[in-house]
Amino acid sequence: MAQDIIVMKNGDEIKAKIIEVKPDVISYKKWESKNGPTYSEYKNKVFMVKYEDGTKDIFSSEQEPIKDNTSAEDTRKSVAIDKLQKYFNAKLDAKHPLKVISFNKTNGIMREINGQPVYEIQFDLILQFKVDGWVVGNHLDPGGFWKPGFNVATKQPTLGAFEMAVAEYFPQGTTIKFGCTANMESTDNGYQLKNYVIRTNKKIDAQSIVIDEPINKTPVAIDLSTYIEMENETYYVSLQDIQVSDELSNTSEVQATIINILSGSKRFSANSARPITDTLYATSMVSFSYGSPIIDTKLFTSDCDVEIVFTSKKSGNVLYKNSYHKTGNSAGFSSKLAAERAIIATDLKQIFYQFIVGNFPISGEITEVIEKSRKQDEAKIVKINVGSNHGVSESFRFYLKDSEKQAEYDVVVQKVFEDHSICKVNNSQKKILDLTTANQKIKVETRYKPAFLAN
């Protein structure tokens, strides 16, 4: 799609929608944010505007600047860059798990945002992990794991098995190049940092990192007893055994991770007042294999195979069984243990999450139509009576219980509370409205393995 192009005298190009060309100033909207704020550029800084219809405006190089005292302004900008670098050196100090390897300004552009002069600085920031670290985030979030806070945990976070967030593992020595943009607002005391964003991140120099990581060989007691409830059944679950096969003797770390996942799961509960349908004995087998993404390098990858089995105490039969295969990061890690830990920190949680949600569906009822269609003849937003206390997370899909096994789900969770959730209606809109208007119960249930966790 065509857009206007503002060509600055320093060679920068701005994709824009021109709003107005005044004698001294060009007003425009950013092309990627045409509903956003209006920006301005002084014409003495602009070489040319190329319009979407192919015409051009070239501005005279003899045009007088709007502002004089250029050398003083250049000094203010130089001080602003120095302030920004010192900000990151102070933020990522000796106590922080990350250290600053380099700071490099790549571009600087003057903007006028809502009448306020802003110096936009684009820069590369190269950081390195001083210790093993975990960054908690969400793969579904467009912003990814990394946020401007650069928050890093030095111990593996314990997250509930049904939370959407996961903890990505970064071994000591991992070096990452961040592409960032900062807005420095003009004040009487020079330019001051208003905000900054991380635009890109990329691992670099993995080949040069060599780490000798210790392994905890202390045996883990397999001791977990809990309950899982469905609409008409309640099971007592006893974890019997977790067998681990890997050449690194890292059994305890794998066992501890699985126990933490299950004990932190809101789908499981510590007790139940309901009659017990059956006792399920749970066992799991986890095995790792290793490879190298590039021949004759010191980089390693790890694959993981997991089998989960739930056996009935009453009959002795296997009631639930699934096998999963996960392939590790193709970029490679500096050691086999680092590659294995990356899978332990993320994929094991997702595997057990998928197994439980797929085999033990969550049931509830639509209790209220919160929003109707414009014609008032269809349900648009509804409330269901199950929430985070029942193991529900955002993006869960529910089906009407009395409907056929259709491919299209009926409602999808948009916001979760402890005892209820707010859902957008995707299918059966008229049926849902008619039944709620008639005060009839509408039962819903999960019937799927979440797409974002599928093998």
C-alpha positions in Angstrom: 0.0 0.0 0.0 1.4 3.4 -1.0 2.4 6.0 1.5 4.0 9.4 1.7 7.8 9.4 2.3 9.6 12.3 4.2 13.3 12.3 3.2 15.3 14.1 5.9 18.6 15.9 5.0 20.5 13.4 7.1 19.2 10.6 4.9 16.5 9.2 7.2 13.2 8.3 5.6 9.9 8.5 7.5 6.8 6.6 6.2 3.9 9.0 6.8 0.6 10.4 5.9 1.1 14.1 5.3 -1.5 16.2 7.1 -0.4 19.7 6.3 2.6 21.5 4.8 3.0 24.9 6.5 5.6 27.6 5.7 7.9 26.3 8.3 6.6 22.9 9.5 5.3 19.7 7.9 2.6 17.9 10.0 2.1 14.2 9.5 0.8 10.9 11.0 3.1 7.9 11.2 2.0 5.4 8.5 1.9 2.5 10.9 -0.2 4.6 13.4 -2.5 6.7 11.3 -4.9 7.1 14.3 -2.1 8.1 16.6 -0.6 11.5 17.5 0.3 14.2 14.9 4.0 14.7 14.5 5.9 17.7 13.0 9.2 18.2 11.3 10.8 21.6 10.6 11.1 22.1 6.9 14.7 23.3 7.1 15.5 19.7 8.2 13.6 18.1 5.3 15.1 17.5 1.9 12.1 16.2 0.1 8.5 14.8 0.4 7.5 12.0 -2.0 3.7 11.7 -2.1 1.8 8.5 -2.6 0.7 9.7 -6.1 4.3 9.9 -7.3 4.7 13.7 -7.0 7.5 15.3 -5.0 8.2 18.5 -3.1 11.9 19.4 -2.9 12.7 22.1 -0.3 15.4 24.7 -0.8 18.6 24.2 1.0 18.7 27.9 1.5 15.7 28.0 3.7 16.4 29.6 7.1 16.3 27.4 10.1 13.4 27.8 12.5 15.9 27.6 15.4 19.4 29.1 15.6 22.2 28.3 18.0 22.7 24.8 16.4 25.9 24.1 18.3 24.1 24.5 21.6 21.3 22.1 20.5 23.9 19.6 19.3 25.5 19.8 22.8 22.0 19.1 24.4 21.6 16.1 22.2 25.1 14.8 23.0 24.3 15.1 26.7 21.0 13.3 26.2 22.8 10.3 24.7 25.2 10.2 27.6 22.3 10.4 30.1 20.6 7.4 28.3 23.8 5.3 28.5 24.3 6.1 32.1 20.7 5.2 32.8 21.3 1.6 31.6 24.6 1.3 33.4 22.9 2.3 36.6 19.8 0.1 36.0 21.9 -3.0 35.1 24.4 -2.5 37.9 26.7 -5.0 39.6 23.7 -6.7 41.5 21.7 -7.2 38.3 21.9 -10.7 36.5 22.6 -8.8 33.2 25.6 -6.7 32.4 26.0 -4.1 29.7 28.5 -5.1 27.1 28.0 -2.1 24.8 25.7 0.8 24.0 25.6 2.2 20.5 23.4 5.0 19.1 22.2 4.1 15.6 20.0 7.1 14.8 18.5 10.3 16.3 15.4 12.2 15.0 13.7 15.3 16.4 9.9 14.9 16.7 7.2 17.1 17.9 4.6 15.1 19.8 1.4 17.0 20.9 3.4 20.2 20.7 6.3 18.9 22.8 9.8 18.6 21.2 11.0 15.0 21.6 14.5 13.6 20.7 13.9 10.0 19.5 17.1 8.0 19.9 17.4 4.6 18.3 20.2 2.5 19.8 21.6 -1.1 20.1 22.1 -2.4 23.6 24.2 -5.6 24.0 23.7 -7.4 27.3 25.1 -10.7 28.7 23.8 -13.0 31.4 26.3 -13.1 34.4 24.5 -16.1 35.8 21.8 -18.6 34.7 18.5 -16.8 34.4 14.8 -17.2 33.6 12.6 -14.6 31.9 8.9 -15.0 32.5 6.6 -14.1 29.6 4.0 -15.1 27.2 4.6 -16.4 23.6 1.2 -15.1 22.6 2.1 -11.6 23.7 3.1 -9.5 20.6 5.8 -7.9 22.8 7.3 -11.3 23.5 9.2 -12.2 26.7 11.5 -9.1 26.9 10.0 -6.0 28.5 11.7 -2.6 29.2 12.2 -3.6 32.8 14.7 -6.4 31.8 13.5 -8.5 34.7 15.4 -11.7 35.2 14.9 -14.4 37.8 18.1 -16.3 39.0 16.0 -19.2 40.3 13.5 -21.1 38.2 10.1 -19.5 38.9 7.3 -21.7 40.1 4.3 -21.1 37.9 0.9 -22.8 38.0 0.6 -25.5 35.3 -2.4 -23.7 33.8 -0.9 -20.2 33.6 -0.4 -18.9 30.1 3.1 -17.5 30.9 6.2 -19.7 30.8 9.7 -19.1 32.0 12.4 -19.1 29.2 15.8 -20.3 30.4 19.0 -18.5 29.4 22.3 -20.0 30.5 25.1 -18.0 32.0 27.1 -16.2 29.3 24.2 -15.8 26.8 24.7 -12.6 25.0 21.7 -10.7 23.4 21.6 -7.7 21.1 18.5 -5.5 21.7 17.3 -2.9 19.2 15.7 -0.1 21.3 14.0 3.3 20.8 14.0 6.0 23.5 12.0 9.2 23.7 13.9 12.1 25.4 11.6 15.0 26.2 12.8 18.5 26.0 12.8 20.4 29.4 14.5 23.5 30.8 17.2 21.1 32.2 17.9 19.5 28.9 16.4 16.3 27.4 15.0 13.8 30.0 14.1 10.2 29.4 10.3 9.8 29.0 10.1 6.1 27.9 11.8 3.5 25.8 10.7 0.3 24.0 12.5 -2.9 22.9 11.9 -3.4 19.2 14.1 -6.5 18.5 16.3 -9.0 20.3 18.7 -11.5 19.0 21.1 -14.0 20.6 24.8 -13.5 19.5 28.2 -15.1 20.1 26.8 -18.4 21.5 29.8 -20.3 20.1 32.2 -18.5 22.5 30.4 -19.4 25.7 31.7 -22.4 27.7 30.0 -23.1 31.1 30.7 -25.9 33.6 27.3 -26.2 35.3 26.8 -28.2 38.5 24.1 -30.8 38.7 22.1 -31.4 41.9 22.1 -35.2 42.4 20.1 -35.2 45.6 17.2 -37.7 45.3 13.7 -36.2 45.2 11.0 -37.9 47.2 8.1 -38.8 45.0 5.3 -37.6 47.3 2.3 -35.9 45.8 -1.3 -36.8 46.5 -4.1 -34.6 45.2 -7.7 -34.5 43.8 -9.0 -33.7 40.4 -12.8 -33.0 39.9 -14.9 -33.2 36.8 -18.7 -32.6 36.6 -19.7 -36.1 37.8 -16.4 -37.6 38.9 -13.7 -37.0 41.5 -10.4 -38.8 41.3 -7.8 -39.2 44.0 -4.4 -38.8 42.2 -1.3 -40.4 43.6 2.0 -39.7 41.9 3.9 -43.0 42.0 7.1 -42.6 39.9 9.0 -40.3 37.6 11.6 -42.1 35.6 14.3 -40.0 33.9 16.7 -41.2 31.3 19.6 -38.8 30.3 23.4 -39.1 30.2 23.8 -36.1 32.5 22.3 -37.7 35.7 20.0 -34.7 36.0 17.2 -36.8 37.4 16.4 -34.7 40.5 15.9 -31.5 38.6 13.4 -33.1 36.2 11.5 -34.8 39.1 11.4 -31.6 41.1 10.1 -29.6 38.1 7.3 -32.1 37.4 6.3 -32.2 41.1 6.2 -28.4 41.2 4.1 -28.3 38.1 1.5 -30.7 39.4 1.4 -29.3 43.0 1.0 -25.7 41.6 -1.8 -26.7 39.2 -5.2 -25.1 40.0 -6.9 -28.0 38.2 -5.8 -30.1 41.1 -6.9 -29.4 44.6 -5.5 -30.4 48.0 -8.8 -31.9 49.2 -12.3 -32.8 48.1 -15.6 -33.3 50.1 -17.1 -35.2 47.2 -17.2 -39.0 47.0 -14.2 -40.5 45.3 -14.9 -42.2 41.9 -11.5 -43.9 41.7 -7.9 -43.6 42.6 -5.5 -42.9 39.8 -1.8 -43.9 40.0 0.3 -41.5 37.9 3.7 -42.3 36.4 5.8 -40.5 34.0 8.9 -41.4 31.8 11.1 -38.6 30.6 14.1 -39.2 28.3 16.5 -36.7 26.6 18.7 -37.0 23.5 21.3 -34.6 22.2 22.6 -33.2 19.0 24.4 -30.3 17.4 22.8 -27.8 15.0 26.1 -27.3 13.2 28.8 -30.0 12.7 32.1 -29.4 14.4 30.9 -26.7 16.8 30.5 -26.7 20.5 26.8 -26.0 20.3 24.2 -28.5 21.6 20.5 -29.1 21.1 18.3 -31.5 23.2 15.1 -33.3 22.3 12.7 -34.7 24.9 10.3 -37.6 24.9 7.6 -37.8 27.6 5.1 -40.5 28.4 2.4 -39.9 31.0 0.2 -42.7 32.3 -2.8 -42.7 34.7 -3.8 -46.2 35.9 -7.1 -47.0 37.7 -6.8 -48.6 41.1 -10.2 -50.3 40.8 -9.6 -52.1 37.5 -5.8 -51.9 37.1 -6.4 -50.6 33.5 -4.7 -47.6 32.0 -7.3 -44.9 31.7 -5.3 -42.0 30.4 -2.0 -42.2 28.5 -0.2 -39.8 26.1 3.2 -39.6 24.6 4.8 -36.3 23.6 8.0 -35.4 21.6 9.5 -31.9 22.0 12.4 -30.6 19.8 14.7 -28.1 21.5 15.9 -24.7 20.3 17.5 -25.2 16.9 20.0 -22.3 17.5 21.9 -24.4 20.0 23.3 -23.9 23.5 26.8 -23.8 25.0 26.4 -27.2 26.7 24.1 -30.3 26.8 22.9 -29.3 30.2 22.0 -25.8 29.1 20.0 -27.3 26.2 18.3 -29.8 28.5 17.4 -27.1 31.0 15.8 -24.9 28.4 13.3 -27.8 27.7 12.8 -28.4 31.4 12.0 -24.8 32.0 9.4 -24.4 29.3 8.2 -27.5 27.5 7.6 -29.8 30.5 5.0 -27.4 31.8 3.3 -27.3 28.5 3.3 -31.1 28.1 1.6 -31.7 31.5 -0.8 -28.7 30.8 -1.9 -30.3 27.5 -2.3 -33.7 29.0 -4.5 -32.6 31.9 -6.7 -30.2 29.9 -7.1 -32.7 27.1 -8.1 -35.6 29.4 -9.9 -33.9 32.3 -12.3 -31.4 30.7 -13.6 -28.4 32.7 -17.4 -28.0 32.8 -19.5 -25.0 33.7 -22.6 -23.0 32.8 -23.4 -19.8 30.9 -25.0 -17.7 33.7 -25.6 -14.4 32.0 -25.6 -12.6 28.6 -23.6 -9.4 29.2 -23.8 -7.9 25.7 -26.1 -8.5 22.8 -25.7 -7.9 19.1 -26.7 -4.5 17.6 -30.1 -6.0 16.5 -30.5 -7.5 20.0 -31.1 -10.9 18.6 -27.8 -12.7 19.4 -25.5 -13.1 22.4 -22.2 -11.4 21.9 -20.5 -11.5 25.4 -21.4 -14.0 28.2 -20.4 -14.9 31.7 -19.6 -18.5 32.7 -19.4 -19.8 36.3 -15.9 -21.2 36.2 -12.6 -19.3 36.6 -9.0 -19.5 37.7 -10.0 -21.5 40.8 -11.2 -24.2 38.4 -8.1 -24.1 36.1 -9.5 -21.8 33.4 -7.1 -19.4 31.6 -7.5 -16.8 28.9 -8.1 -18.1 25.4 -9.7 -21.4 26.7 -12.4 -22.5 24.3 -15.7 -24.0 25.5 -18.4 -25.9 23.7 -22.1 -26.2 24.4 -22.4 -29.6 26.1 -25.5 -30.8 24.3 -24.1 -29.8 20.9 -22.5 -32.1 18.3 -18.7 -32.5 18.2 -18.4 -29.6 15.9 -15.1 -28.1 14.9 -16.2 -24.5 15.8 -16.1 -23.7 19.5 -19.0 -21.7 21.0 -17.3 -19.3 23.4 -13.7 -18.2 24.1 -12.5 -16.8 27.4 -11.4 -13.2 27.3 -11.0 -12.3 30.9 -10.6 -14.6 34.0 -11.6 -14.1 37.6 -11.4 -16.5 40.5 -14.9 -17.9 40.3 -16.1 -16.8 36.8 -14.9 -15.8 33.3 -16.0 -13.4 30.6 -16.3 -14.9 27.2 -16.8 -13.8 23.6 -19.4 -15.8 21.7 -18.1 -17.4 18.6 -20.9 -19.8 17.6 -24.6 -20.6 18.5 -25.2 -16.9 19.2 -28.9 -17.0 18.8 -29.3 -20.3 20.6 -27.4 -19.0 23.6 -29.6 -15.8 23.8 -32.8 -17.7 23.4 -32.0 -20.3 26.2 -30.8 -17.6 28.6 -33.9 -15.5 27.9 -36.0 -18.6 28.7 -34.0 -19.1 32.0 -32.7 -22.5 30.8 -29.3 -23.8 31.9 -26.6 -23.8 29.2 -23.8 -26.2 30.1 -20.4 -25.8 28.5 -17.2 -27.8 28.6 -13.7 -27.9 27.2 -13.2 -30.5 24.4 -9.8 -29.8 23.1 -6.1 -29.6 23.6 -5.1 -25.9 23.4 -3.8 -25.1 19.9 -0.9 -23.1 21.3 0.3 -26.3 23.1 -0.2 -28.7 20.3 2.7 -30.9 19.2 
